Amino acid sequence: MHHIISTIRRGADVLRNLLMAALLIIIAGLPASAQVARGAQIDALFEALGMPEMLGMLRDEGVAYGDELAEQMLPGGSDPVWQAVVADLHNPDDLRALMRSGFEESFGDTDAAPLLDFFNSEAGKRIVGLELAARRAFMDDAVEEAAREQVRDIAAPFDDHLGAIDAFVEQNDLVEMNVTGALNSNYMFMRGLVQGGAFQMSEGDILADVWAQEEETRADSREWIYAFLTLAYQPLSVEEVQAYVALSGTKEGAAMNRALFAGFDNMYGAISLSLGVAIARQMQGQTL
């Protein structure tokens, strides 16, 4: 049985290599103008989605989290050396490159035109602006906690507006996508700690530890999502939220949603691994 499985795996690897070779030939054969045009389309979509500002906020969040991590794991807490390491790991150009590579690989040859039409419209710009404003507001812990408190005891939508938000969450599978991303980041961070020599832990033990956090992570993610979207979309009409749900239900909208999560997963995974290695080495440096 093991021999058969190994043979199947090797066969799959050969097939994948052949497909990749064919894909490279196709890409190489594309006119340079087509590749440039595709890149410009992705750039335009990133701009319409407010990605430059979003990545700037994520950088600030990451730097703040680095300080929190140091207070929890380093005897001396955060210091200029550690802060410089964390800042370097959150270099804006690197964040964009990681985000974009994951996004493009998932998005593939999806037509971005319908998405650009929506997000460059008055309604689309308003939605993006509200999402960015809510994310900025959530950087204040008091604002986030107040928003969480507002939705904490809601078992089911009790009005049309919240019902539309609920439909948006379900359409985009936001809870499970966020849970997967959080668990992947935790896994990479633990791998970084082990790789950096903080402690010894088998792959199985790392996975068991991460999966033990699944239910707690799901509950926290669900609460955060509903708190965030309720705050962000409060000024929108039910019809405006429903229009966003409708876009998410198109093949282009679904592809964009998957690509965004793939991009963030790629970015946070790389950062989490590097952060784990860095703090492990910092711990050892202070111990020696």
N, C-alpha and C positions, 0 to 999 in steps of 0.2 A: 504493500500500500504506500509506504514512504517513497519507494522508488518511482511509483506511478505519479504521485504528487510532485516529486522533484522534476520528473520529465515534463509534466504539464506546465510547471512554473518556468522551466527553461524554454519550452515552446512558446509560452506567452511572452517571455523576454525577447526571443528572436522576432516574433511578430511585431512587438512594440518597436524594436529597433528598426525593422523594415519600414514600419509606418512613419517613424520619425525621420528616417532618411528620405522617404518620399515627400514628407511635409517640407523638409528643408529644401528639396529640389523645387517644389512648387513656390515656396517663398522666394527663393533665389531667382526664380524665373519671373516673378512679378515685376512690372515696371517700377523704377525707383519712385516715379511720381505717385503711383498707387500706394506704396508704403508710406510715403510722406503724407499723403492725403489721409490715410488711416490714422497716422499719428496725430495729425492736426484735429481729426474728429474726436479722438480720445481726450486731447488737450481741452477742446471746447466743452466736452461733457464734464470733465473735472472742474472746469471754471464755472459752468452753470450750476453744478452741485455744491459750489462753495468749498471745494476741497482744499484750496490753499489756506483759507481761514480755519477750516476744521483741523487740518494737520498742525497748524500753529497752536491751537488750543490743546490738541492731544500731546504736543511736545511739552507744554506748560504742565499738563496733568502728569505726564511721565516724570518730569523733574521733581514735582511735589511728591509724587509717590516714592521716588528715590530717597528723599529725605525721611519719609515715614518708615521706609524699609530699614534705613540706617539706624533710626531710633529703636527699632525692634530687634535688630540682629547684630549691630556693632556696639561693643562696649562703650566706645567714645562717641557714639551717635554720628551725625553728619558733620563733615568737616570740608574745607575747601578742596582737598584732594579728591574725596569721594564725589563732591558736587561737580567737579570738572569731569570725572569719569562718566557720571550720569548725563551730563550735558552733551558730552561727545557721543554717547549712545543714542541720543535723541536729536542728532544733527538733522535739520529740516530737509536738506537735500537727500539724505539717506532714507528718511521716512517716506518721502515722496517716491523715491526709486523702488523701495520695497512694496509700497502700496500699489504703485502702478504696475509692477511686474506681475503681482498676484491678480490684479484686476484684469489686465490684458489677456493673461493666459486663460482665465475663466470666460471672459466676455467673447473671445474668439472673433468670428466674423459677423457678430450680431449687428444689425443696422441700428446705428445710434440716432438716426434722423428723427424718428418719432419722439425719442427721449429729449433731444435738443429742442424740438418744437414745444414740448410741454414745459421744460424747465426754463426756457427763455421767454415763456409767456408771462403775463402779469400774475396769474395764479401760481405758476411754478416758482417764480421769483419770490413771491410772498411766502410760500411754504418753506423754501430753502432759508429765507431770512429768519423765519420763526424758529426753525430747527437750530440754526446757529445761535440765535439769541437764548434759546432754552439751554443749549449746551454750555454757553458762557455763564448763564445764571447758575447752573448746577455746579460750577466750580466753587460756589459758596455752599459749604456744608449745611448751613441753616436753611437755605432755599431748597436744597435737595430733600432734606428731612421733612420740611413742611409739605412738599409735593408728595412725598411718599405717604405721609400721614393722611393726606386727603384721599388716597386710593386704597389705603391699607385694608379697610374693612369692606370694600366693595366686592361682593361675591359674583355679581353678574351685572351687565349693563342695565341701568335703570332709566336711561333716556336715549333719544335718537343719536345725540352727539357722541356719547360714550360708546353706543352700539356701532357707530361708524369707525371709531378708533379700534374697537375690538375686532371688527372685520379687517382692518388694515393689518393688525398684529397677526391675525390668523392667515391672511392671504400671503404675507411675506414670511411666515413661520419664524417670527422674530424671537420668540422665547427660546426655541430649540437652537436656532442659529447662534444666539448669544451664549447659551449654555455650552455649546460645542466650542465656541471661540475661547470662552473663559477656561474650560478644562484643558484645551490645547495649550494655552498660555501657561497654566499652572504646571502642566507636564514638562514643558520646555524649561521653565524656571527650575524645577527640581532636577532635571537633567543637567542644567548649568551648575547647580550647587555640587552635584556629584562629580561632574567633569572638572570643576575647579578645585576639588579636593576637600570640600567642607566636611563631607562624611561619605561613607560607603553605603550604597543602596542598590539592590538589583533592579533590573528593568521591571520585573514583576511587582516588586514592592512599590516602585514609583507609581505604576499604573493603579495598583490597589489603593494607594493613598489618594491619588487624584480622583478615582471613581467614588471613593468614600465621601467626597464633597459634592457629588452630583445633585442630590435632592436639595441641599442647602443652597447650592449655586442656582438651581432652577427657581426656587422660591424668591431669592434675591433678585435674579434677572427679571422675573415676571413683574415684581413690584417696581423695579427701576424703570422698566419699559413703559408701563402704564403711567407712572408718575411723570416721566419725561414727556411722553406724547400728550398727556392731558394738559400739561403746562404749555407745550409748544403749540398745540392745535386749538387751544381755547378760543382764540380770536376768529378761527375759521368757521364757516357755516357747515352744516351737515352735508350739503351738496358738494362743497369744496373737498371735504375729506373723502366723500364717496368717489369723486373724480380721481383722487389719488389712488384709491383702492382699485378703481377700474384700470388705471395705468399699470398698476402692479400685476394685474391679471393678464396683461398681454405678454406675448413671448419676449418682447424687448424689455418690458418692465421686470419680468421674472429673471431674465439673464442679467440685467443690471444689479438686481438685488443679490443674486448669487455671486456676481463678480465683486461687489463691494465687500461682502463678507470674506471672500477669498483674499482680497487685497489686505483687509485689516488682519486676517488670520496670518498671512505671510509676514506682515509688519510686526505684529505683536509677538509672534512666535520667535522671530529673529532677535527682537529686543529682549524678550524674556530669557532666552538662552544666554545671551551675552550678559544680562544683568545678574543671572545666577552665577556665572563664572566669575564676574567681577567682584561680587560681594563675598564669594567664597575665598577668593585670593586676598581680599581686604581683611577678612576674618583671620586668615592664617598669618598675614603680615602683622596684625596687632597681637597675635598670640605668641609669635616667635620672639 
